[in-house]
Amino acid sequence: MDTVYKQIEAEYGAGEHICALAEECEKQIKDVFEEIDRVRDYNQLKVLRSMQKNGLAERHFNFATGYGYADIGRDILDKIYADTFKCEDALVRSQFVSGTHTLSVALFGILRPGDTVVSVTGKPYDTLEEVLGIRGGEDEGSLKDFGIKYRQVDLLQGGEPDLEGIAEAVKGAKLAIMQRSRGYSLRGAISVKTLGKIARAVKEASPETLVMCDNCYGEFVDVVEPVEEGVDYIAGSLIKNPGGGLALGGGYIAGKAEIIRKCANRLTAPGLGKHVGASLGNNRAMLQGFYFAPHITAESLKGAVFTAKLFDRLGYDTSPAFDAKRSDIVQTVTFGSPEKLSEFCRMIQKAAPVDSDAVPIADDMPGYEAQVIMAAGNFVQGASIELSADGPMTPPYTAFMQGGLTYFNIKLGAILAADALEKLG
């Protein structure tokens, strides 16, 4: 057995059987890792070349305050994102407090009273339901409160988009929204190619309808991004893939220039738009994090592949399969019992570099209907590009694992979880 596995046995008390199985699994996924590295290198070249073409320099790391007029670091960050994602413009700001806030701005920036928004990939992520007004009380400031109508087209039974249903639903709608990642559902992530197919179906049926994609967890997983396939604009969080583990917060919206102008007016105020919003010293971390993002995303993917392989060998239902083509960094393992879900999350927490002695328990969380258990011993609070695992405490008791700044840390978490579950019986 490799020395590292022997060390895991000695330091953490992991069983020899699990360590031997993990070593065997690792040898069987080398071809998958090679493909991940190929995508990583392609995306690293895109980011690096964008920074070079836009003239990134030391002066762009300066600390801007107050209104942030002439914050050159903030402005070049927008240009680098837009160039990398093949967009006309981008809005990258630390003032976005979360992915949900970023998506909310992306919706409110475009929609007006009387408009219709259609979710064409089924029910959106839990925290967006109250933004749309399909859950929650009255007079909370949702889109519904502002007279904006909502429609939904569910995916077909096999997880494919209902293109005929979409074509009918979007007629006369102002906006069609798509969610690339699975959220707390057991459907697979939607590939960029399929997102493009949906976008084209929308445009053919209703040319004036705009198409937005929630790109969270998907950046740099593929060699193309949704705008390259016909999506009008995308949005995401900087404490996920594009922050590279260094961004302390923030989000981005990228796409057509007119859309970005309207979203900027929503984030700040009409007439102010992108011209204000001091970076307060965040530019260095946001730019360096974006530079690291293709590599960190690849580390996360390798950890997800290893976890899928190991837990499949142990007889658990995993999605995606270890050798499946991926479109996000999320890996699910379904346990069928709350005790096993809790134990998995406890072991992921135990493997963390921060708060490894904490014990996650299920509790109520803002924006979620069911109680959720979350393991996240992270340097940046809530950063799901760092190793984390969570899940709603409802059947079939599925863990949603994502992130990991280093492949080894994810591997360790998976081994400890597998060992603990085997001992649990």
C-alpha positions in Angstrom: 0.0 0.0 0.0 1.2 3.5 -0.8 2.8 5.4 2.1 0.1 8.1 2.0 -2.6 5.6 2.6 -0.6 4.1 5.5 -0.3 7.6 6.9 -4.1 8.0 6.7 -4.5 4.7 8.6 -2.1 5.9 11.3 -3.2 9.5 11.7 -7.0 9.0 11.4 -7.6 5.4 12.2 -9.1 4.5 8.8 -9.5 0.8 8.2 -7.0 -1.0 6.0 -9.8 -2.4 3.8 -11.1 1.1 2.9 -7.6 2.5 2.3 -6.8 -0.4 0.0 -10.1 0.0 -1.9 -9.4 3.8 -2.2 -6.0 3.1 -3.7 -7.4 0.7 -6.2 -10.2 3.2 -7.2 -7.6 5.9 -7.7 -5.7 3.8 -10.2 -8.8 3.1 -12.2 -9.7 6.8 -12.7 -6.4 8.1 -14.2 -7.9 8.4 -17.7 -10.7 10.6 -16.4 -8.1 12.8 -14.6 -6.3 13.2 -17.9 -9.4 14.6 -19.6 -10.0 17.0 -16.6 -6.4 18.2 -17.0 -6.9 18.9 -20.7 -10.0 21.1 -20.0 -8.1 22.8 -17.1 -5.2 23.7 -19.4 -7.5 25.1 -22.1 -9.3 27.3 -19.6 -6.1 28.4 -17.9 -4.9 29.6 -21.3 -8.1 31.6 -21.8 -7.7 33.3 -18.4 -4.0 34.0 -18.8 -4.3 35.3 -22.3 -7.2 37.6 -21.2 -5.2 39.1 -18.4 -2.3 39.7 -20.8 -4.4 41.2 -23.6 -6.1 43.6 -21.1 -2.8 44.7 -19.7 -3.3 43.6 -16.0 -0.6 45.4 -14.0 0.4 46.0 -10.4 -1.4 49.3 -10.4 -4.8 47.5 -10.7 -4.4 46.1 -7.2 -4.6 49.6 -5.6 -7.1 50.2 -2.7 -10.0 52.3 -3.9 -12.5 53.9 -1.5 -15.6 56.1 -1.3 -17.6 56.2 -4.5 -15.0 54.2 -6.4 -14.8 56.6 -9.3 -11.9 55.6 -11.7 -11.4 52.3 -9.8 -9.2 50.9 -12.6 -8.8 47.5 -10.9 -12.6 47.0 -10.7 -12.9 48.1 -14.4 -10.2 45.7 -15.6 -11.8 42.9 -13.7 -15.0 43.4 -15.7 -13.0 43.3 -18.9 -11.2 40.1 -18.0 -14.4 38.3 -17.1 -16.1 39.5 -20.3 -13.2 38.5 -22.5 -12.8 35.1 -20.8 -16.5 34.3 -21.0 -16.8 35.7 -24.6 -19.2 38.4 -23.6 -19.7 42.0 -24.5 -19.5 43.2 -20.9 -19.5 42.0 -17.3 -20.4 43.3 -13.8 -18.0 41.8 -11.2 -18.6 43.2 -7.7 -17.8 42.4 -4.1 -21.1 44.2 -3.3 -23.0 41.1 -4.4 -23.6 39.4 -1.1 -24.3 35.9 -2.4 -25.2 33.9 -5.5 -28.9 34.4 -4.8 -28.4 38.2 -4.5 -26.5 38.2 -7.8 -29.3 36.2 -9.5 -31.9 38.5 -8.0 -30.2 41.6 -9.5 -30.0 39.8 -12.8 -33.7 39.3 -12.7 -34.9 42.6 -11.3 -32.5 44.4 -13.6 -34.4 43.1 -16.7 -38.0 42.4 -15.6 -40.7 45.1 -15.3 -44.3 45.0 -14.0 -46.5 42.9 -16.3 -43.6 40.9 -17.7 -43.4 37.1 -17.6 -40.4 35.0 -16.6 -40.3 31.3 -17.5 -38.0 28.8 -15.8 -37.3 26.3 -18.6 -35.3 23.8 -16.6 -37.9 23.0 -13.9 -38.1 24.4 -10.4 -35.1 26.7 -9.6 -32.8 26.4 -6.6 -34.6 26.8 -3.2 -33.3 30.2 -2.3 -34.6 31.7 -5.6 -38.2 30.6 -4.9 -38.8 33.5 -2.6 -37.2 36.0 -5.1 -39.6 34.8 -7.7 -42.5 34.8 -5.3 -43.5 31.1 -5.7 -42.8 30.6 -2.0 -43.0 32.9 1.0 -45.3 35.5 2.3 -46.9 38.5 0.6 -45.3 41.9 0.4 -41.8 40.6 0.8 -40.5 42.4 -2.3 -40.5 39.4 -4.6 -41.0 39.6 -8.4 -44.6 38.5 -7.8 -45.1 41.5 -5.6 -44.1 43.7 -8.5 -46.6 42.1 -10.8 -44.2 39.8 -12.7 -45.7 36.5 -13.7 -44.0 33.2 -13.4 -44.2 30.0 -15.6 -42.3 26.8 -15.3 -41.5 24.0 -17.8 -40.3 20.9 -16.1 -37.6 18.6 -17.6 -38.7 15.4 -19.2 -38.5 12.2 -17.2 -35.1 11.4 -18.5 -33.7 14.8 -17.5 -33.8 16.2 -21.0 -35.4 19.6 -21.7 -39.0 19.7 -23.0 -38.2 21.8 -26.1 -41.8 21.7 -27.3 -43.2 22.8 -24.0 -40.5 25.5 -23.8 -41.4 26.8 -27.2 -45.0 27.2 -26.2 -44.3 28.7 -22.7 -41.9 31.4 -23.7 -44.2 33.1 -26.3 -44.6 36.6 -25.2 -42.3 36.2 -22.2 -39.6 38.7 -21.4 -37.1 36.3 -19.9 -36.4 32.6 -19.9 -34.1 31.4 -17.1 -32.1 28.2 -16.9 -30.2 26.5 -14.1 -27.0 24.7 -15.1 -26.4 22.9 -11.8 -28.7 20.5 -10.1 -29.5 22.4 -6.9 -31.1 20.1 -4.3 -32.5 17.8 -7.0 -31.3 14.4 -8.3 -31.3 15.5 -11.9 -27.9 15.8 -13.6 -26.3 19.1 -14.4 -27.2 20.5 -17.8 -24.4 20.5 -20.3 -23.4 23.7 -22.1 -24.4 22.1 -25.4 -27.9 21.4 -24.1 -28.1 24.9 -22.7 -27.4 26.2 -26.2 -30.1 23.9 -27.6 -32.6 25.4 -25.1 -31.5 28.9 -25.9 -32.0 28.3 -29.7 -35.5 26.8 -29.0 -36.4 29.9 -27.1 -35.2 32.3 -29.7 -36.9 30.4 -32.6 -40.3 30.5 -30.7 -40.0 34.0 -29.3 -37.0 36.1 -30.8 -37.5 38.9 -28.3 -37.3 36.7 -25.2 -34.0 37.0 -23.4 -32.2 33.9 -22.0 -30.4 33.9 -18.7 -28.4 31.0 -17.2 -27.6 30.5 -13.5 -24.0 29.4 -14.1 -23.2 28.6 -10.4 -20.9 25.6 -10.0 -20.3 25.3 -13.8 -17.6 27.8 -14.7 -14.5 26.2 -16.2 -15.9 22.6 -16.1 -16.1 22.7 -19.9 -14.1 24.4 -22.6 -17.0 26.6 -23.5 -19.4 28.8 -21.4 -23.1 29.3 -22.0 -22.9 32.7 -23.8 -20.8 31.0 -26.5 -23.8 28.8 -27.2 -26.4 31.6 -27.6 -27.4 32.5 -24.0 -27.8 36.2 -23.5 -26.3 36.5 -20.1 -25.0 34.4 -17.2 -24.6 35.0 -13.4 -22.7 33.3 -10.6 -21.0 33.6 -7.3 -17.3 34.4 -6.6 -17.2 32.0 -3.6 -17.8 29.2 -6.1 -15.6 28.3 -9.1 -14.5 31.7 -10.5 -13.3 33.0 -7.1 -10.6 30.3 -7.1 -10.8 30.0 -3.3 -9.3 33.5 -2.8 -12.2 35.8 -3.4 -13.7 36.8 0.0 -17.2 37.3 -1.5 -19.0 38.8 -4.5 -20.6 37.7 -7.7 -20.7 38.4 -11.4 -23.1 39.0 -14.3 -21.8 38.7 -17.8 -23.4 39.0 -21.2 -24.7 41.6 -23.6 -23.7 45.2 -22.9 -27.3 46.5 -22.6 -28.3 43.8 -20.2 -25.2 44.5 -18.0 -26.1 48.3 -18.0 -29.6 47.6 -16.7 -28.3 45.1 -14.1 -25.7 47.7 -12.9 -28.4 50.3 -12.5 -30.3 47.8 -10.3 -27.3 47.0 -8.2 -26.4 50.7 -7.6 -28.9 53.3 -8.9 -30.1 54.5 -12.3 -27.5 56.9 -13.7 -24.8 55.5 -11.5 -24.6 52.0 -12.9 -21.0 50.6 -13.2 -19.4 53.9 -12.4 -19.5 53.6 -8.6 -18.8 50.9 -6.0 -15.3 51.0 -4.6 -13.4 47.7 -4.6 -12.1 48.4 -1.0 -8.9 46.4 -1.7 -10.6 43.3 -3.0 -9.3 43.4 -6.6 -6.1 41.5 -5.9 -7.8 38.5 -4.4 -10.6 38.5 -7.0 -8.1 38.7 -9.9 -5.7 36.2 -8.5 -8.6 33.9 -7.6 -9.9 34.1 -11.2 -6.4 33.2 -12.3 -6.4 30.1 -10.1 -10.0 29.2 -10.9 -9.4 26.7 -13.8 -6.9 24.8 -11.6 -9.0 24.8 -8.5 -12.1 23.7 -10.5 -10.0 20.8 -11.8 -9.0 19.8 -8.3 -12.7 19.8 -7.3 -13.7 17.7 -10.2 -11.0 15.1 -9.5 -12.2 14.9 -5.9 -15.8 14.4 -7.1 -14.7 11.7 -9.5 -12.8 9.8 -6.8 -15.7 10.1 -4.4 -18.1 8.8 -7.1 -15.9 5.8 -7.8 -15.2 4.9 -4.1 -18.9 5.1 -3.0 -20.1 3.3 -6.1 -17.8 0.4 -5.2 -19.3 0.5 -1.7 -22.8 0.1 -3.2 -24.2 3.6 -2.9 -26.1 5.5 -5.6 -23.8 8.2 -6.9 -24.4 10.9 -9.5 -22.8 11.7 -11.8 -21.0 8.4 -12.3 -17.2 8.6 -12.0 -16.7 8.4 -15.8 -19.7 10.6 -16.9 -19.2 13.9 -18.6 -19.7 16.7 -16.1 -21.2 20.2 -16.3 -20.7 21.2 -12.7 -18.6 20.4 -9.7 -21.4 18.8 -7.6 -21.3 15.1 -6.6 -24.2 13.4 -4.9 -24.2 10.3 -2.8 -27.6 8.9 -1.7 -27.8 7.1 1.6 -31.4 6.4 2.3 -31.2 7.3 6.0 -30.6 10.5 8.0 -28.0 8.8 10.2 -25.8 8.0 7.2 -26.2 11.4 5.7 -25.2 13.0 9.0 -22.2 10.7 9.4 -21.0 11.6 5.9 -21.2 15.3 6.6 -19.4 14.8 10.0 -16.5 13.1 8.3 -16.2 15.8 5.6 -16.1 18.3 8.4 -13.4 16.2 10.2 -11.2 16.3 7.1 -11.4 20.1 6.8 -8.5 22.5 7.5 -10.7 24.8 9.5 -13.1 23.9 12.3 -12.3 20.2 11.9 -13.5 19.6 15.5 -17.0 21.0 14.8 -19.9 18.6 14.5 -22.5 19.7 11.9 -26.2 19.2 12.8 -29.3 19.7 10.8 -31.1 23.0 11.4 -33.3 25.6 9.8 -31.6 27.9 7.3 -32.8 31.1 5.6 -34.2 30.4 2.1 -34.7 26.7 2.6 -38.0 24.9 3.3 -36.5 21.8 5.0 -33.9 21.6 7.6 -30.4 21.3 6.1 -27.2 19.8 7.4 -24.0 21.5 6.2 -20.3 20.6 6.6 -17.9 23.3 5.6 -14.6 23.9 7.4 -13.6 26.7 5.1 -11.3 29.7 5.0 -14.1 31.7 3.5 -17.5 31.2 5.2 -19.9 29.4 2.9 -17.4 29.1 0.0 -18.6 26.0 -1.9 -15.5 26.0 -4.1 -13.8 24.8 -0.8 -14.7 21.3 0.3 -18.2 21.2 1.6 -21.1 18.7 1.8 -24.7 19.4 2.6 -28.2 18.1 2.1 -31.8 18.5 3.1 -32.9 16.2 5.8 -35.7 14.7 3.7 -35.8 11.3 1.8 -33.9 9.9 0.0 -31.2 11.6 2.3 -28.7 12.7 -0.3 -25.4 14.4 0.3 -24.4 17.1 -2.2 -20.7 17.4 -2.1 -18.8 20.1 -3.9 -15.5 22.0 -4.0 -12.1 21.3 -2.6 -9.0 23.5 -3.0 -6.8 20.4 -3.2 -7.6 17.0 -4.5 -6.0 15.3 -1.6 -8.2 17.0 0.9 -11.3 15.8 -0.9 -9.9 12.3 -1.1 -9.2 12.3 2.6 -12.8 13.4 3.4 -14.2 10.6 1.1 -12.0 8.0 2.8 -12.9 9.0 6.3 -16.6 9.1 5.4 -16.4 5.7 3.7 -14.6 4.2 6.7 -17.1 5.7 9.2 -20.1 4.5 7.3 -18.7 1.0 7.0 -18.2 0.9 10.8 -21.7 2.3 11.3 -22.9 -0.7 9.4 
